[in-house]
């Protein structure tokens, strides 16, 4: 879609062959081609569970945390997803990054904490029970061949958030970082691959996949963070101005999806769901502003 000044590019793919980081690399290659650059050919890359098999076999397969809540799939209708976006300008983004370092947490921890705080102020159900939060963990740093590869190079990290309704944002952010630390270590990523291999082997049936999603990989909130992105150079005549996503759906009822990308020091959040919490991103922005005042 385009007008005289801008072009909007939509990447739509099943999650099986491509993850969010793969889409960002696809966009980078597209921009290089449009700017008249030649792309070198790339070798095929083996699946990460095969490349890292020798290390994986030395580690156990972890268990996913679960709750007693039952998750169902949302009804299939013609209703389109609800999509909102929020831009945090560069100056505020830099302030948040600086404050995260002082508070010994990460932007991912802060954003997740802000969404939880905002969601609990607007959605009573999140106050009455633990909230299941999913974080896709990028494993492209585990082998040089993964870095620019297309495919799925993530493992699941699930945490159960049951902090008090009025919990302080920075304390929640620090606690989230602490919970994720063992899962984003090399050992944690290898164990995550073991978990994926045990859950979704080649013999997985349709019924097994449905059971897996509703009992093991069910979540209320997923925060999927592409991190700091850069495309092309200053001399390119075509440039990427913004990136919104990833926007994913597992089909679970009530799931709330926050996509995070930082481009040119500007934090960009997307919110995708079929059952929106009214005012969520506005409340997230206010929580982030207040975190700089506290």
Rosetta blueprint (number, residue, H / E / L):
1 X L
2 X E
3 X L
4 X L
5 X L
6 X L
7 X E
8 X L
9 X L
10 X L
11 X L
12 X L
13 X L
14 X L
15 X L
16 X L
17 X L
18 X L
19 X L
20 X H
21 X H
22 X H
23 X H
24 X H
25 X H
26 X H
27 X H
28 X H
29 X H
30 X H
31 X H
32 X H
33 X H
34 X H
35 X L
36 X L
37 X L
38 X L
39 X L
40 X L
41 X L
42 X L
43 X L
44 X L
45 X L
46 X L
47 X L
48 X H
49 X H
50 X H
51 X H
52 X L
53 X H
54 X H
55 X H
56 X H
57 X L
58 X L
59 X L
60 X L
61 X L
62 X L
63 X L
64 X L
65 X L
66 X L
67 X L
68 X L
69 X L
70 X L
71 X L
72 X L
73 X E
74 X L
75 X L
76 X L
77 X L
78 X L
79 X L
80 X L
81 X L
82 X E
83 X E
84 X E
85 X E
86 X E
87 X E
88 X E
89 X L
90 X H
91 X H
92 X H
93 X H
94 X H
95 X H
96 X H
97 X H
98 X H
99 X H
100 X H
101 X H
102 X H
103 X L
104 X L
105 X L
106 X L
107 X H
108 X H
109 X H
110 X H
111 X H
112 X H
113 X H
114 X H
115 X H
116 X H
117 X H
118 X H
119 X H
120 X H
121 X H
122 X H
123 X L
124 X L
125 X H
126 X H
127 X H
128 X H
129 X L
130 X L
131 X E
132 X E
133 X E
134 X E
135 X E
136 X E
137 X E
138 X E
139 X L
140 X H
141 X H
142 X H
143 X L
144 X H
145 X H
146 X H
147 X L
148 X L
149 X L
150 X L
151 X L
152 X L
153 X L
154 X E
155 X E
156 X E
157 X E
158 X E
159 X E
160 X E
161 X E
162 X L
163 X L
164 X L
165 X L
166 X L
167 X L
168 X L
169 X H
170 X H
171 X H
172 X H
173 X H
174 X H
175 X H
176 X H
177 X H
178 X H
179 X H
180 X H
181 X H
182 X H
183 X H
184 X H
185 X L
186 X H
187 X H
188 X H
189 X H
190 X H
191 X H
192 X H
193 X H
194 X H
195 X H
196 X H
197 X H
198 X H
199 X H
200 X L
201 X L
202 X L
203 X L
204 X L
205 X L
206 X H
207 X H
208 X H
209 X H
210 X H
211 X H
212 X H
213 X H
214 X H
215 X H
216 X L
217 X L
218 X L
219 X L
220 X L
221 X E
222 X E
223 X E
224 X E
225 X E
226 X E
227 X E
228 X E
229 X E
230 X L
231 X L
232 X L
233 X L
234 X L
235 X L
236 X L
237 X L
238 X L
239 X L
240 X L
241 X L
242 X L
243 X L
244 X L
245 X L
246 X L
247 X L
248 X L
249 X L
250 X L
251 X L
252 X E
253 X L
254 X L
255 X L
256 X E
257 X E
258 X E
259 X E
260 X E
261 X E
262 X E
263 X E
264 X L
265 X L
266 X E
267 X E
268 X E
269 X E
270 X E
271 X E
272 X E
273 X E
274 X L
275 X L
276 X L
277 X L
278 X L
279 X L
280 X H
281 X H
282 X H
283 X H
284 X H
285 X H
286 X H
287 X H
288 X H
289 X H
290 X H
291 X H
292 X H
293 X H
294 X L
